[in-house]
């Protein structure tokens, strides 16, 4: 049981970040999907009868618009919830990097949509939603999680400093080791209770 607890403690922080990132991503999807489907198929509900929206012949443009609007919501969710514990390096820097990396994720999604529309010649709402919002969004999400974590929301200062200290520098006044109950709670962010 101790091995399982130790392994979980090593990935606990990442598990929490992935869960929060996923929930923020769902919020972005709630903004992105209806807007895209309204612009292209004149139907904000993903399922149902579809027609021709104002950008029916320009699905990639519609995708750029819907993702741009959703990006504002996801930035706020990720900055103030998913990675709120990470170092703040300035709103301007974070916002610009977030939008640039989100733009690359958007290009992945738009590329899948363009391939479906213009190479495979698929023009239905189902084909568009599978290409852009399932395949493209899935690949783009993997890229976004990695890049936001790596470049936008930097690691916590305390964690960086702790990792770079040599083990011999530990003193009796140092925090308890992770194997003790006090040590297990030392890096608790307060997000979820520690289960023993």
LUMZA-704415 format. One line per field, with one value per residue (C-alpha): residue number from 0; residue in three letters; x, z negated, y negated. Coordinates in steps of 0.5 Angstrom, whole numbers. Layout:
<pts>
k = [NUM_...]
r = [ALA_...]
u = [X_...]
w = [Z_...]
v = [Y_...]
</pts>
This chain:
<pts>
k = [0_1_2_3_4_5_6_7_8_9_10_11_12_13_14_15_16_17_18_19_20_21_22_23_24_25_26_27_28_29_30_31_32_33_34_35_36_37_38_39_40_41_42_43_44_45_46_47_48_49_50_51_52_53_54_55_56_57_58_59_60_61_62_63_64_65_66_67_68_69_70_71_72_73_74_75_76_77_78_79_80_81_82_83_84_85_86_87_88_89_90_91_92_93_94_95_96_97_98_99_100_101_102_103_104_105_106_107_108_109_110_111_112_113_114_115_116_117_118_119_120_121_122_123_124_125_126_127_128_129_130_131_132_133_134_135_136_137_138_139_140_141_142_143_144_145_146_147_148_149_150_151_152_153_154_155_156_157_158_159_160_161_162_163_164_165_166_167_168_169_170_171_172_173_174_175_176_177_178_179_180_181_182_183_184_185_186_187_188_189_190_191_192_193_194_195]
r = [UNK_UNK_UNK_UNK_UNK_UNK_UNK_UNK_UNK_UNK_UNK_UNK_UNK_UNK_UNK_UNK_UNK_UNK_UNK_UNK_UNK_UNK_UNK_UNK_UNK_UNK_UNK_UNK_UNK_UNK_UNK_UNK_UNK_UNK_UNK_UNK_UNK_UNK_UNK_UNK_UNK_UNK_UNK_UNK_UNK_UNK_UNK_UNK_UNK_UNK_UNK_UNK_UNK_UNK_UNK_UNK_UNK_UNK_UNK_UNK_UNK_UNK_UNK_UNK_UNK_UNK_UNK_UNK_UNK_UNK_UNK_UNK_UNK_UNK_UNK_UNK_UNK_UNK_UNK_UNK_UNK_UNK_UNK_UNK_UNK_UNK_UNK_UNK_UNK_UNK_UNK_UNK_UNK_UNK_UNK_UNK_UNK_UNK_UNK_UNK_UNK_UNK_UNK_UNK_UNK_UNK_UNK_UNK_UNK_UNK_UNK_UNK_UNK_UNK_UNK_UNK_UNK_UNK_UNK_UNK_UNK_UNK_UNK_UNK_UNK_UNK_UNK_UNK_UNK_UNK_UNK_UNK_UNK_UNK_UNK_UNK_UNK_UNK_UNK_UNK_UNK_UNK_UNK_UNK_UNK_UNK_UNK_UNK_UNK_UNK_UNK_UNK_UNK_UNK_UNK_UNK_UNK_UNK_UNK_UNK_UNK_UNK_UNK_UNK_UNK_UNK_UNK_UNK_UNK_UNK_UNK_UNK_UNK_UNK_UNK_UNK_UNK_UNK_UNK_UNK_UNK_UNK_UNK_UNK_UNK_UNK_UNK_UNK_UNK_UNK_UNK_UNK_UNK_UNK_UNK_UNK]
u = [0_6_9_2_1_8_7_1_4_9_4_-2_0_0_-7_-10_-7_-10_-17_-17_-15_-20_-26_-23_-23_-30_-32_-28_-32_-39_-37_-33_-38_-45_-41_-38_-44_-48_-44_-43_-50_-54_-55_-52_-54_-49_-55_-61_-63_-57_-58_-53_-50_-47_-40_-42_-37_-32_-31_-24_-26_-31_-27_-22_-27_-30_-24_-21_-28_-27_-19_-21_-25_-20_-14_-18_-20_-13_-9_-14_-16_-12_-5_-6_-1_5_9_6_11_6_0_2_7_3_-3_1_4_-2_-6_0_1_-7_-6_-2_-7_-12_-8_-8_-16_-17_-12_-16_-22_-19_-17_-24_-27_-22_-19_-24_-29_-34_-39_-44_-44_-42_-36_-34_-35_-31_-25_-25_-28_-26_-20_-17_-19_-16_-9_-9_-11_-5_-1_-4_-3_4_6_2_5_12_12_6_5_12_13_13_19_19_19_24_29_27_29_36_38_43_41_47_44_39_39_35_31_29_21_19_21_15_15_12_5_7_12_6_2_8_6_-1_-4_-11_-15_-17_-16_-10_-13_-9]
w = [0_-2_6_9_4_6_13_13_9_15_20_16_18_25_24_21_27_32_29_28_35_38_34_37_44_43_42_48_52_49_53_59_61_61_64_70_72_72_76_81_81_78_72_65_63_65_67_71_77_81_86_89_84_86_86_89_95_90_85_83_82_78_74_73_70_65_62_61_57_53_52_48_43_43_41_35_33_34_31_25_23_27_26_21_16_21_22_25_30_33_36_42_43_41_45_52_51_49_55_60_57_58_65_66_63_67_74_72_71_78_81_80_82_88_90_89_93_99_99_97_100_94_93_87_80_78_82_80_72_73_76_73_66_65_68_69_62_59_62_61_54_53_56_51_45_46_49_43_38_41_43_41_34_31_25_18_15_9_13_18_12_8_14_15_8_7_2_-3_-4_-8_-16_-22_-21_-14_-13_-14_-9_-4_-8_-14_-15_-16_-10_-5_-7_-6_1_1_5_1_8_5_-1_-2_-3_-7]
v = [0_-5_-4_-6_-12_-14_-13_-17_-23_-23_-24_-27_-34_-32_-29_-35_-39_-34_-34_-42_-43_-38_-42_-48_-45_-43_-50_-52_-47_-49_-56_-53_-48_-52_-58_-54_-50_-56_-60_-54_-50_-56_-51_-52_-45_-40_-35_-36_-39_-43_-48_-53_-59_-65_-62_-55_-56_-58_-53_-54_-62_-60_-55_-61_-65_-60_-58_-65_-67_-60_-62_-68_-63_-58_-63_-66_-58_-56_-62_-63_-55_-50_-53_-59_-56_-57_-63_-69_-72_-78_-78_-81_-75_-70_-72_-73_-66_-63_-66_-64_-57_-56_-59_-53_-48_-52_-50_-43_-43_-47_-43_-37_-41_-43_-36_-33_-39_-40_-33_-28_-33_-32_-37_-35_-37_-31_-30_-37_-36_-29_-33_-39_-38_-31_-29_-36_-38_-32_-33_-40_-39_-35_-40_-45_-42_-40_-47_-51_-47_-48_-55_-59_-58_-56_-52_-54_-57_-53_-47_-49_-51_-44_-40_-44_-43_-37_-32_-33_-40_-37_-40_-37_-44_-42_-40_-33_-27_-25_-18_-22_-24_-31_-31_-28_-34_-39_-40_-39_-45_-45_-43_-36_-32_-27_-20_-15]
</pts>
